[in-house]
Amino acid sequence: MIDPVVAPSPAGLLLEREHHLGAFADALREVRAGAGTTILVVGEAGVGKSMLLRELTRAAASATVLRARGDELEQEFPYGVVRQLLEPLTRTLEDVWHGPAELARSVFDPAPQAGDDTSFARQQGLYWLVVNLAERLGPLVLAVDDAHRADEPSLRFLRFLGHRLDGVTVAQVLASRPLAEVEHRPALADMLDDPLVHTLAVDRLSPEATGRYLEQAWPEGTHLAAVCHELTAGNPLMLRALVAEARGNVDSVDALRAFGVRPIGQRVRRALSGSPAALALAQAIAVLGDDTPVAEALAFTEVEPGAVEALLRANILEEGTNGLRFVHPLVRTSVYRLLSPVERAAQHRRAASALHDRGVGGEQVAAHLLHTGPVGDPWAAEELEAAAERALAAGAPESAAHLLARALEEPAAGDEQRARRLARLADAQSSAGLPDAIGHYERARTLAPADTRITLQYSGALAMAGRTADAFAVLDRAELPDEPTIRAALHAAALFTESPAALAHRDAVASGTPEGALLAATTAYELAMRNAPAAQVAALAVPAFTDGPPPLGLDTAMAYGYAVWALMISEQLDLARAELDRAVEVGRRTGALVVHALALVLRAGTHLRSGALQAAEADALQSLALSEHPSWRFGNAGAMQFLAEILLEQGRVDEAAATVAAIDTETVQPLPVVLLAEQARGRVLLAQRRPDAALAAAEALGRRVQAVRCDNPVYVPWRRTAAFGAAAAGQPERAAALAAEHLDLARAYGITADALLTQALVTRDVDALEAAAETDAPLVRARALLALGRARRVAGSPAAAREPLREAMELASACAAKGLVDEALDELAAAGAKPRRRGGHGALGLTAAEARVARLAADGASNREIAQELFVTLKTVEMHLSSAYRKLDISSRAQLASRLD
């Protein structure tokens, strides 16, 4: 018979945990009232977290409780804990898979899915899946034990969910050791610091509680309570271990002190030393993992069933939901450490082989292979690669990289297979922002120089690392198939950099005849940069979209972006907006992060050029919210550049300055983004009344623009900034010359309104102001009318000034250009009118988020549809609508459309 390792805890005995139970009862009441919450139970090993968690969930009798437990063996496999929580229900409740919840299908689908990084969309899908479950079943409790052993994607989702529980009948309860006792866990650290998480610290037992425990577990030892507390420091697990060993063996304080407290590991070793069968079974379950079915454990060890009973009686194992598990992680660790490193590797290899032979496959096999050396059979690498593909599909490239690195240790059939493994490892590392990706691409390309995919991915990684000249050179020197899509990718890479070879390639593109829609559109962008007529630009760009949209994916994203830019700067704004509406929907529906974020950035630019500033700001901000992924840092800069321009148009100069300051143009970015960011920086300097600095910045930008064949006055209007800077700095002749150059180039391009306005303002030419005011561009027209009204008032004709000033105010108000509205109101007052200032009320007073929500509601979308469209919570939609109703002075949805128009 095996001596018990720890004494059983008497039923119902939960000492000094009343505060925790009370806090959970309060949380449950709040959840039933619609206020979701997250509770994190934190305490050292053996302090009783698991027992407390079981009691907390037992108290939630009226809720649906979903349970999961972190496991060291499964940490490399994404969403393992989420799957434990949700999979039992999602298998049977097909009606919860609707709306954005569909985006989470891949979490539960064992088949990997190719495509973009989709981690944000997947989290959104999981969020709506939980919301759907709560609506279907009533209040939910998600209980996660040993959260410090959970996989990182699951922890990231649980934190994500915790920020969106207001109005959702869900409580999350997690139990974890303190960070000091575990390896680096970023998501868990964030949760511990999160003010929205209620942290409940679980302390050791007091001397009084130790005595109460002895009354139940060892009545004849109650006189030893003080020394028991002293020896165990009040740790409940150590107390149970001491009682299990001392009971029946000691009866005095001195004897107990002499007996002492042995570590759990020593007790396990001593208890199992006399039973080889029990030892073999315990070690097998330590390797196979908790919840191992009894039959599987017995087959693996070839021992008699009596060994199971012996381990259960010894309180080493207990019966879990699906099989046998250790009574405590410390006991499992102690048993596992009884194996030498060589024995552990052999056991894991044997487990992997057994599972593979049974056709199990999947993460279970790969988990064991991670703990072995090379197996030497092809199936091992295949299992690791398949698990890595599932990890990539689940948005966990870090885990995929670990699996692929292990797959590289297995023998390859030849250079081609090894190159493919190296490239896939580099893909995962690049997606995760890990070092060594470029090195692995280089090694892969050395082994397989003719592989087109490896070459394209290698070039992309170089570009993302800021090595744009190298990125172009890789494609330029490679022997790639002569296909339109690849030529478009090469042209897009050339647009990234200022190298002589890239400029020469661009020159060749500009003088050639493009084949294929995507290359035609990027060629249109090239010609626009060189100030070819806008009509010629549009003639190339428009068919690329009207004859069927160009390919839109991760490999064509940059070329696609340039193609849409060609539409924007040739003033094909309606077509650009329609195409980007389509692209946003594609990105939202498929969860393709880069596609979605890129489309939002470009649509922000289209809205800006159309004068729809609130819509532009909302898109720019949503793109930034989506784009936490390292592969999209260039897109972040683009969104921030647009945002700075939008803020300037709204008169929010300080915010614009802060936004521009956050754009890192010192690190090499795609060339167009750098140029536009520097243009925004010059405008900020003007708005800050620093004309000398603005002039210097604009002229420096001009030199760079001309050096890279990008002197289009509509795309990068640096001369406009320089002219205004020179005029304000007391250099009228220089200002006039710059304005004249700007207008000449604009006339050559065929879009002149902004250049006419610039010249009129610099030279104070009233006739030119009237000509500029004829444009359909709302912001340019508003500025021209404002300047015209001001000129008439100053000339002594206040009555004649009022009409253009009123129209300027209305146009600016429709655009939400608050700075222009304020200027127009001041001018109207100076002209003798009595305009009504609306302050923070009316459509102009809406924030970008409020305006977006209000517009969708006016178009007939429900609150739920709005939340799903914008990736926000229902509570957020309700908050924005309530604020919009107040500012618009309305009381119902039916009134929205008339107040927003």
VEXPAVO-14611 format. One record per residue (C-alpha): x, y, z; residue in three letters. Coordinates in steps of 0.02 Angstrom, whole numbers, padded with zeros to 5 digits, always signed. Each point is the difference from the previous one (the first is absolute). Example, Ala and Ser with C-alpha at 12.3 -4.5 7.8 and 13.67 -1.06 7.14 Angstrom:
REM residues 2
+00615-00225+00390ala/+00069+00172-00033ser/
This chain:
REM residues 901
+00000+00000+00000met/+00062+00175-00044ile/-00002+00131+00138asp/-00103+00155-00042pro/+00105+00144-00066val/-00124+00132+00061val/-00148-00018+00113ala/-00170+00025-00081pro/-00082+00165+00037ser/-00157-00028+00105pro/-00157+00029-00102ala/-00067+00176+00009gly/+00152+00066+00095leu/+00055+00166-00076leu/+00088+00103+00131leu/+00024+00189+00002glu/-00071+00021-00173arg/-00162+00089+00047glu/+00058+00162-00082his/+00031-00089-00164his/-00168-00088+00002leu/-00087+00164+00041gly/+00087+00091-00142ala/-00052-00135-00121phe/-00180+00005+00061ala/-00001+00188-00031asp/+00073-00027-00172ala/-00133-00128-00043leu/-00137+00122+00049arg/+00080+00132-00113glu/+00012-00125-00143val/-00183-00044+00012arg/-00036+00187-00009ala/+00101+00013-00160gly/+00168+00058+00067ala/+00130-00130-00047gly/+00160-00015+00099thr/+00171-00083+00010thr/+00069-00071+00162ile/+00181-00057+00015leu/+00038-00110+00150val/+00186+00011+00037val/+00103-00099+00124gly/+00157-00103+00020glu/+00009-00185-00039ala/-00099-00106+00123gly/-00099+00143+00075val/-00167-00072-00054gly/-00045+00095-00159lys/-00073-00151-00088ser/-00110-00044+00148met/-00059+00180+00012leu/-00036+00004-00187leu/-00104-00158+00014arg/-00098+00076+00143glu/-00026+00163-00094leu/-00069-00089-00152thr/-00106-00113+00109arg/-00081+00157+00069ala/-00050+00050-00178ala/-00136-00131-00006ala/-00119+00109-00101ser/+00131+00037-00134ala/+00078-00108-00134thr/+00177-00038+00057val/+00133-00039-00130leu/+00166-00065+00066arg/+00179-00012-00062ala/+00171-00031+00073arg/+00170+00056-00062gly/+00126-00136-00036asp/+00188+00016-00029glu/-00007-00133-00135leu/-00123+00104-00103glu/+00072+00175+00020gln/+00067+00003-00178glu/-00171-00032-00075phe/-00109+00153-00030pro/-00172+00018+00076tyr/+00012-00165+00092gly/-00081+00073+00155val/-00132+00090-00103val/-00041-00164-00085arg/-00016-00088+00168gln/-00123+00135+00054leu/-00109+00017-00153leu/+00017-00155-00109glu/-00119-00111+00098pro/-00141+00124-00034leu/+00048+00056-00175thr/-00006-00180-00060arg/-00183-00015+00046thr/-00069+00177-00015leu/+00017+00040-00185glu/-00116+00151+00016asp/+00134+00099+00095val/+00106+00007-00159trp/-00072+00155-00079his/+00062+00174-00040gly/+00183+00036+00039pro/+00009-00158+00106ala/+00037-00088-00165glu/+00172+00083+00005leu/+00044-00115+00146ala/-00037-00163-00093arg/+00184-00029-00034ser/+00036-00009+00188val/-00102-00161+00008phe/+00037-00063-00176asp/+00148-00121-00003pro/+00033+00040-00184ala/+00121+00145-00025pro/-00062+00144-00107gln/+00115+00102-00110ala/-00004+00188+00002gly/+00044+00156+00092asp/+00033+00020+00184asp/-00174+00006+00076thr/+00030+00010+00187ser/-00104+00157+00029phe/-00145-00064-00104ala/+00011-00169+00087arg/-00011+00084+00170gln/-00151+00096-00061gln/-00077-00162-00060gly/+00030-00084+00167leu/-00073+00150+00090tyr/-00161-00011-00100trp/-00003-00188+00023leu/+00003+00026+00189val/-00134+00135-00016val/-00108-00118-00103asn/+00023-00139+00128leu/-00049+00115+00142ala/-00155+00055-00093glu/-00044-00180-00039arg/+00036-00077+00172leu/-00011+00143+00124gly/+00142+00054+00115pro/+00167-00086-00033leu/+00146-00031+00117val/+00166-00036-00086leu/+00112-00084+00129ala/+00185-00025-00040val/+00112-00088+00125asp/+00190+00010-00012asp/-00013+00150-00115ala/+00188+00026+00013his/+00016-00161-00102arg/-00126+00053-00132ala/+00054+00034-00179asp/+00034+00183-00039glu/-00135+00023-00136pro/-00133-00060+00122ser/+00062+00121+00133leu/+00002+00142-00126arg/-00179-00038-00047phe/-00058-00010+00181leu/+00077+00171+00031arg/-00081+00065-00161phe/-00167-00069+00058leu/+00021+00078+00172gly/+00002+00173-00079his/-00166-00032-00088arg/-00109-00075+00136leu/-00104+00153+00041asp/-00177-00049-00046gly/+00047-00185-00023val/-00057-00131+00126thr/+00170-00085+00017val/+00118-00021+00147ala/+00178-00056-00025gln/+00087-00081+00148val/+00183-00045-00019leu/+00120-00075+00126ala/+00186+00031-00017ser/+00163+00000+00092arg/+00085+00169+00023pro/+00111+00057-00144leu/+00154-00023+00108ala/-00031-00188-00001glu/-00025-00023-00188val/+00093+00029-00161glu/-00029+00156-00106his/-00188+00013-00035arg/-00040+00170-00079pro/-00189-00018-00010ala/-00011-00058+00181leu/+00109+00145+00055ala/-00116+00119-00092asp/-00150-00076+00088met/+00081+00020+00171leu/+00028+00185-00037asp/-00172+00025-00077asp/-00116+00111+00103pro/-00151-00090-00075leu/+00057-00165+00076val/-00049-00036+00181his/+00151-00084+00077thr/-00030-00109+00152leu/+00159-00047+00093ala/-00006-00170+00086val/+00107+00001+00156asp/+00069-00139+00108arg/-00102-00063+00147leu/+00011+00085+00168ser/+00043-00100+00158pro/-00185-00001+00044glu/-00049-00072-00170ala/+00137-00130+00016thr/-00079-00056+00164gly/-00172-00009-00079arg/+00071-00108-00141tyr/+00076-00121+00127leu/-00167-00014+00090glu/-00071-00074-00160gln/+00148-00094-00074ala/+00099-00055+00155trp/-00103+00025+00159pro/+00129-00087+00109glu/+00132+00123-00061gly/-00088+00164+00042thr/+00124+00032+00141his/+00134+00008-00136leu/-00084+00141-00096ala/+00131+00132+00042ala/+00147-00105-00056val/-00094-00060-00155cys/-00024+00182-00048his/+00181+00040+00037glu/+00065-00145-00105leu/-00114+00031-00150thr/-00010+00191+00011ala/-00188-00021-00024gly/+00013-00070-00177asn/-00153-00114-00015pro/+00082-00128-00115leu/+00152-00016+00112met/-00115-00014+00149leu/-00095-00142-00083arg/+00165-00086-00042ala/+00061+00017+00179leu/-00162-00069+00070val/+00004-00147-00121ala/+00175-00049+00058glu/-00012+00043+00185ala/-00172-00070+00037arg/+00022-00160+00099gly/+00188+00024+00012asn/+00025+00145+00121val/-00094+00062+00153asp/+00110+00137+00074ser/+00071+00168-00048val/+00179-00062+00012asp/-00038-00153-00104ala/-00086+00105-00133leu/+00147+00122-00006arg/+00119-00146-00021ala/-00113-00074-00132phe/+00002+00164-00098gly/-00076+00043-00168val/+00072-00084-00152arg/-00025+00080-00172pro/-00138-00075-00105ile/+00129-00074-00118gly/+00082-00099+00138gln/-00168-00064+00061arg/-00049-00055-00176val/+00167-00088-00026arg/-00015-00090+00168arg/-00182-00047-00026ala/+00029-00076-00173leu/+00167-00084+00034ser/-00081-00162+00056gly/-00121-00019-00146ser/+00081-00009-00173pro/-00170-00017-00085ala/-00071+00155+00085ala/+00161+00096-00037leu/-00007-00048-00184ala/-00183+00051-00012leu/+00027+00166+00089ala/+00148+00041-00112gln/-00100-00046-00154ala/-00141+00118+00047ile/+00127+00136+00040ala/+00062-00019-00180val/-00168-00028-00084leu/-00083+00143+00093gly/-00149+00025+00113asp/-00168-00075-00048asp/+00084-00152-00077thr/-00132-00138-00020pro/+00029-00148+00116val/+00006-00126-00143ala/+00129+00104-00094glu/+00111+00018+00153ala/-00008-00187+00037leu/+00038-00045-00181ala/+00148+00118-00003phe/+00077-00073+00158thr/-00063-00180-00013glu/-00037-00006+00188val/-00149-00073+00091glu/-00153+00107+00044pro/+00044-00015+00183gly/+00134+00132-00025ala/-00137+00126-00038val/-00090-00038+00162glu/+00163+00013+00097ala/+00037+00173-00069leu/-00177+00060+00034leu/+00008-00062+00180arg/+00170+00083+00023ala/-00078+00165-00053asn/+00127+00017-00140ile/-00130-00014-00138leu/-00183+00045-00007glu/-00135-00034-00128glu/-00023+00152-00111gly/-00136+00039-00127thr/+00074-00109-00137asn/+00126-00109+00088gly/+00137-00003+00130leu/+00088+00156+00061arg/+00118+00047+00140phe/-00074+00074+00158val/+00114+00150-00018his/+00122+00066-00132pro/+00141-00011+00128leu/-00031-00187+00016val/+00006-00021-00190arg/+00161+00101-00010thr/+00077-00107+00136ser/-00045-00161-00090val/+00062+00067-00167tyr/+00167+00046+00077arg/+00026-00178+00057leu/+00039-00034-00183leu/+00173+00045-00064ser/+00010+00114-00154pro/+00040-00151-00108val/-00147-00097+00072glu/-00118+00148-00026arg/+00050+00018-00184ala/-00022-00188-00025ala/-00171+00000+00082gln/-00059+00149-00103his/+00063-00082-00159arg/-00090-00161+00045arg/-00159+00099+00036ala/+00012+00092-00166ala/+00027-00163-00095ser/-00146-00085+00089ala/-00117+00144-00038leu/+00057+00008-00181his/-00023-00188-00022asp/-00178+00017+00066arg/-00033+00138-00126gly/-00025+00134+00132val/+00115+00132-00075gly/-00021+00185+00032gly/+00065+00099+00147glu/+00009-00152+00113gln/+00138-00079-00105val/+00092+00164-00030ala/-00002+00040+00186ala/+00100-00156+00036his/+00118+00026-00148leu/+00049+00169+00071leu/+00077-00095+00147his/+00101-00123-00103thr/+00152+00003-00110gly/-00010-00042-00186pro/-00111-00152-00032val/+00067-00032-00175gly/-00166-00054-00076asp/-00089+00114-00125pro/-00162-00003+00100trp/+00080+00098+00142ala/+00041+00152-00107ala/-00170-00014-00083glu/-00089+00004+00168glu/+00102+00151+00057leu/-00030+00093-00162glu/-00186-00037+00004ala/-00011+00063+00179ala/+00096+00156-00051ala/-00122+00034-00142glu/-00144-00014+00122arg/+00089+00121+00117ala/+00024+00125-00142leu/-00182-00018-00050ala/-00047+00032+00182ala/+00102+00160+00005gly/+00143-00066+00108ala/+00158+00021-00105pro/+00113-00012+00155glu/-00062-00176+00033ser/+00016-00043-00184ala/+00181+00059+00000ala/+00041-00113+00147his/-00078-00150-00087leu/+00085+00037-00166leu/+00169+00021+00083ala/-00023-00174+00074arg/-00053-00067-00172ala/+00165+00063-00070leu/+00090-00122+00116glu/-00077-00145-00095glu/+00090-00065-00156pro/-00059+00078-00164ala/-00023-00095-00163ala/+00106+00128-00092gly/+00042+00184-00020asp/-00172+00043-00066glu/-00089-00069+00153gln/+00124+00080+00119arg/-00019+00167-00090ala/-00188-00012+00017arg/+00014-00033+00187arg/+00122+00145+00022leu/-00113+00118-00096ala/-00153-00051+00100arg/+00097+00027+00162leu/+00048+00172-00065ala/-00182+00036-00044asp/-00050-00038+00179ala/+00142+00102+00074gln/-00039+00146-00114ser/-00184-00004+00047ser/+00046-00005+00185ala/+00128+00139-00014gly/+00136-00121+00058leu/+00184+00016-00046pro/+00087-00116-00122asp/-00139+00001-00131ala/+00110+00082-00131ile/+00142-00120+00037gly/-00113-00150-00026his/-00068+00074-00163tyr/+00179+00023-00059glu/+00043-00181+00040arg/-00159-00060-00085ala/+00036+00102-00156arg/+00177-00067-00007thr/-00070-00177-00002leu/-00141+00040-00124ala/+00046+00156-00101pro/-00133-00033-00131ala/-00146-00007+00124asp/-00108+00151-00041thr/-00097-00002+00162arg/+00156-00002+00108ile/+00073+00145-00100thr/-00158+00105+00017leu/-00015-00034+00187gln/+00185+00037+00027tyr/-00018+00166-00089ser/-00152+00044+00104gly/+00091-00039+00162ala/+00145+00111-00051leu/-00120+00142-00038ala/-00088-00018+00167met/+00170+00004+00086ala/+00037+00167-00083gly/+00125-00073-00125arg/-00100+00065-00148thr/+00145+00012-00123ala/+00045-00182+00037asp/-00183-00050-00019ala/-00006+00071-00175phe/+00171-00072-00044ala/-00055-00177+00047val/-00146+00008-00121leu/+00096+00093-00134asp/+00139-00130-00006arg/-00110-00153+00016ala/-00054-00104-00149glu/-00186+00018+00030leu/-00141-00051-00118pro/-00050+00140-00117asp/-00176+00019+00068glu/-00099+00163+00021pro/-00030-00026+00186thr/+00186-00030+00033ile/+00047+00151-00106arg/-00123+00103+00103ala/+00081-00065+00160ala/+00172+00048-00068leu/-00063+00173-00044his/-00077+00020+00173ala/+00167-00049+00077ala/+00088+00130-00108ala/-00120+00132+00066leu/+00060-00040+00176phe/+00177+00062-00024thr/+00111+00137-00070glu/+00138-00114-00067ser/+00065+00038-00176pro/-00052-00173-00061ala/-00177+00025+00064ala/-00012+00171-00082leu/+00061-00075-00164ala/-00132-00137+00012his/-00133+00130+00032arg/+00059+00099-00151asp/-00020-00156-00107ala/-00175-00031+00069val/-00051+00180-00033ala/+00055-00010-00182ser/-00071-00173-00036gly/-00170-00074-00036thr/-00069-00094+00151pro/-00082-00171-00010glu/-00127-00056+00127gly/-00119+00103+00106ala/+00109+00014+00154leu/+00157+00052-00093leu/-00103+00125-00102ala/-00063+00078+00161ala/+00172+00009+00082thr/+00065+00076-00162thr/-00138+00129+00014ala/+00064+00041+00174tyr/+00177+00014-00069glu/-00058+00121-00134leu/-00096+00102+00127ala/+00156+00019+00106met/+00088+00067-00155arg/-00141+00124-00030asn/-00066-00079-00159ala/-00175+00069-00039pro/-00135-00059+00119ala/-00104-00058-00148ala/+00141-00118-00052gln/+00015-00064+00178val/-00187-00033+00010ala/-00002-00084-00170ala/+00120-00132+00066leu/-00067-00015+00177ala/-00188-00003-00026val/-00011-00157-00109pro/+00101-00096+00129ala/-00150+00017+00115phe/-00150+00013-00117thr/+00051-00154-00101asp/+00005-00103+00160gly/+00091+00041+00161pro/+00187-00036+00005pro/+00063-00141+00114pro/-00006+00047+00183leu/+00106-00101+00121gly/+00155+00008+00107leu/+00117-00028-00148asp/-00081+00138-00104thr/-00048+00121+00139ala/+00133+00131-00038met/-00031-00001-00188ala/-00187+00009+00033tyr/+00027+00151+00112gly/+00095+00093-00135tyr/-00137-00044-00125ala/-00134+00078+00110val/+00111+00151+00029trp/+00000+00027-00188ala/-00190+00015+00006leu/+00007+00119+00148met/+00125+00124-00073ile/-00085+00000-00170ser/-00161+00051+00091glu/-00093-00162-00037gln/-00063+00010+00178leu/-00169-00084-00022asp/+00079-00152-00081leu/+00138-00004+00130ala/-00125+00008+00143arg/-00109-00138-00076ala/+00152-00112-00024glu/+00060+00032+00177leu/-00173-00035+00071asp/+00016-00169-00085arg/+00176-00027+00066ala/-00050+00047+00178val/-00141-00127-00009glu/+00118-00134-00068val/+00121+00033+00141gly/-00137+00002+00132arg/-00082-00159-00064arg/+00158-00101-00023thr/+00094+00069+00149gly/+00149+00048-00110ala/+00082+00129+00112leu/+00118+00083-00124val/-00134+00008-00135val/-00126+00073+00121his/+00120+00127+00075ala/+00069+00052-00170leu/-00174+00027-00070ala/-00046+00106+00151leu/+00157+00107-00019val/-00034+00032-00183leu/-00184+00033+00031arg/+00050+00127+00132ala/+00102+00089-00135gly/-00147-00007-00121thr/-00118+00073+00131his/+00128+00136+00038leu/+00009+00052-00182arg/-00191-00004-00008ser/-00014+00112+00153gly/-00081-00135+00110ala/+00113+00032+00148leu/-00096-00096+00133gln/-00008-00155-00109ala/+00185+00022-00042ala/+00049+00013+00183glu/-00103-00152+00046ala/+00082-00106-00135asp/+00176+00058+00046ala/-00030-00038+00184leu/-00077-00169-00037gln/+00148-00045-00110ser/+00118+00044+00142leu/-00104-00105+00120ala/+00012-00149-00117leu/+00182+00016-00043ser/+00097-00060+00152glu/+00084-00130-00107his/+00186+00029-00036pro/-00022-00033-00186ser/-00113+00153-00010trp/+00109+00132+00081arg/+00019+00088-00168phe/-00189+00011-00010gly/-00003+00078+00173asn/+00106+00143-00066ala/-00120+00024-00145gly/-00151+00005+00115ala/+00086+00123+00117met/+00048+00113-00146gln/-00181+00008-00058phe/-00058+00025+00179leu/+00117+00150+00019ala/-00071+00079-00158glu/-00178-00033+00060ile/+00035+00078+00170leu/+00074+00154-00082leu/-00156+00022-00106glu/-00101-00008+00162gln/+00108+00132+00084gly/+00072-00125+00126arg/+00179+00058-00021val/+00074-00070+00161asp/-00070-00174-00036glu/+00065+00009-00178ala/+00172+00050+00062ala/+00003-00146+00122ala/-00054-00119-00137thr/+00135+00059-00120val/+00131-00011+00137ala/-00044-00183+00025ala/+00036-00046-00182ile/+00174-00074-00011asp/+00069+00058-00167thr/+00180-00027+00057glu/-00026-00187-00014thr/-00021-00035-00184val/-00183-00008-00047gln/-00080-00022-00171pro/+00052+00154-00095leu/-00176+00067-00035pro/-00043-00008+00186val/+00158+00095+00045val/-00037+00138-00126leu/-00180+00020+00059leu/+00053-00001+00183ala/+00126+00139-00034glu/-00135+00098-00091gln/-00112-00013+00154ala/+00147+00053+00110arg/+00020+00160-00103gly/-00185+00039+00015arg/+00009-00022+00188val/+00144+00124+00010leu/-00104+00126-00097leu/-00149-00026+00115ala/+00115+00028+00149gln/+00050+00169-00074arg/+00179-00055-00033arg/+00016+00059-00181pro/+00190-00007-00012asp/+00002-00181+00059ala/-00145-00043-00115ala/+00090+00078-00150leu/+00161-00093+00038ala/-00092-00166+00024ala/-00100+00022-00161ala/+00153+00043-00104glu/+00095-00149+00070ala/-00149-00109-00047leu/+00000+00079-00172gly/+00180-00049-00031arg/-00038-00179+00049arg/-00159-00006-00103val/+00088+00058-00156gln/+00141-00126+00026ala/-00122-00145+00000val/-00108+00051-00149arg/-00149+00047+00108cys/-00037+00182-00040asp/-00190-00004-00009asn/-00081+00156+00076pro/-00158-00094+00048val/+00089-00149+00079tyr/+00137+00092+00097val/-00041+00187-00006pro/+00162+00056+00082trp/+00006+00164-00098arg/-00166+00050+00078arg/+00072-00020+00175thr/+00160+00088-00052ala/-00096+00145-00079ala/-00105+00029+00156phe/+00155-00015+00108gly/+00095+00126-00106ala/-00146+00121+00001ala/-00017-00009+00189ala/+00189+00017+00020ala/+00000+00165-00096gly/+00065-00067-00167gln/-00140+00050-00120pro/+00100-00021-00160glu/+00056-00175+00048arg/-00179-00042+00049ala/-00068+00062-00167ala/+00129-00098-00098ala/-00040-00161+00094leu/-00187+00026-00023ala/+00025+00029-00186ala/+00103-00160-00018glu/-00133-00094+00096his/-00136+00065-00117leu/+00099-00039-00158asp/+00024-00180+00054leu/-00184-00014+00051ala/-00054+00063-00171arg/+00112-00128-00082ala/-00080-00135+00107tyr/-00175+00064-00031gly/-00062+00027+00179ile/+00020+00183+00047thr/-00121+00055+00136ala/+00119-00014+00148asp/+00144+00080-00096ala/-00113+00144-00055leu/-00048+00028+00181leu/+00182-00004+00055thr/+00049+00132-00128gln/-00151+00107+00043ala/+00039-00003+00185leu/+00185+00036-00025val/-00027+00141-00126thr/-00166+00060+00073arg/-00082-00016-00170asp/-00189+00012+00022val/-00036-00057-00178asp/+00103-00157+00030ala/-00099-00031+00159leu/-00162+00004-00098glu/+00074-00124-00126ala/+00058-00116+00139ala/-00174+00003+00078ala/-00072-00081-00157glu/+00070-00171+00049thr/-00105-00147+00056asp/+00128-00046+00134ala/-00094+00053+00158pro/+00147+00046+00112leu/+00089+00099-00136val/-00163+00088-00043arg/-00032+00040+00183ala/+00174+00073+00022arg/-00017+00102-00161ala/-00170+00069+00051leu/+00065+00042+00173leu/+00148+00095-00075ala/-00114+00086-00125leu/-00120+00058+00136gly/+00144+00060+00107arg/+00073+00097-00148ala/-00167+00085-00034arg/-00023+00046+00182arg/+00176+00074+00012val/-00034+00095-00162ala/-00148+00084+00083gly/-00143-00106-00070ser/-00067-00094+00151pro/-00169-00035-00079ala/+00082-00080-00152ala/+00109-00103+00117ala/-00142-00086+00091arg/-00062-00115-00138glu/+00168-00086-00035pro/+00035-00006+00187leu/-00167-00085+00036arg/+00031-00127-00138glu/+00176-00029+00065ala/-00070-00031+00173met/-00130-00123-00064glu/+00126-00094-00106leu/+00125-00008+00142ala/-00136-00056+00119ser/-00053-00139-00119ala/+00182-00056-00007cys/+00018+00013+00191ala/+00146+00119-00029ala/-00022+00088+00167lys/+00149+00115-00023gly/-00071+00069-00161leu/-00173+00015+00078val/+00070+00105+00143asp/+00094+00112-00122glu/-00157+00024-00106ala/-00104+00041+00154leu/+00128+00129+00056asp/+00000+00079-00173glu/-00190+00002-00007leu/-00006+00088+00167ala/+00128+00126-00062ala/-00107+00025-00156ala/-00150+00046+00106gly/-00092-00165-00001ala/-00059-00088+00157lys/+00038-00184-00029pro/-00052-00129+00128arg/+00147-00094+00074arg/-00043-00181+00026arg/+00145-00046+00113gly/+00002-00184+00041gly/-00175-00030-00067his/-00065-00050-00171gly/+00086-00114-00125ala/+00158+00103+00012leu/+00011-00041+00186gly/+00003-00188-00028leu/+00163-00091+00022thr/+00060-00110-00143ala/-00060-00156+00091ala/-00170+00077+00041glu/-00022+00057-00179ala/+00042-00173-00070arg/-00121-00087+00118val/-00137+00129-00032ala/+00021-00015-00188arg/-00014-00189+00004leu/-00154+00012+00112ala/-00077+00127-00119ala/+00030-00122-00142asp/-00105-00130+00091gly/+00131-00106+00088ala/-00046-00074+00169ser/+00111+00027+00152asn/+00064-00177-00016arg/+00039+00023-00185glu/+00092+00162+00038ile/+00102-00083+00137ala/+00047-00142-00117gln/+00042+00118-00144glu/+00113+00111+00107leu/+00073-00138+00111phe/-00063+00082+00160val/-00117-00055+00139thr/-00187+00027+00007leu/+00027+00110+00153lys/+00118+00111-00101thr/-00131+00019-00137val/-00133+00045+00128glu/+00116+00128+00080met/+00042+00084-00167his/-00182+00003-00055leu/-00055+00075+00165ser/+00131+00136-00017ser/-00048+00032-00181ala/-00185+00015+00046tyr/+00045+00129+00132arg/+00111+00103-00114lys/-00125-00008-00144leu/-00145+00039+00119asp/-00103-00149-00058ile/-00082-00146+00087ser/-00013-00139-00130ser/+00089-00088-00142arg/-00127+00064-00125ala/+00063+00178+00024gln/+00183-00040-00033leu/+00003+00013-00189ala/-00074+00175-00006ser/+00121+00066+00132arg/+00154-00077-00079leu/-00034+00061-00178asp/
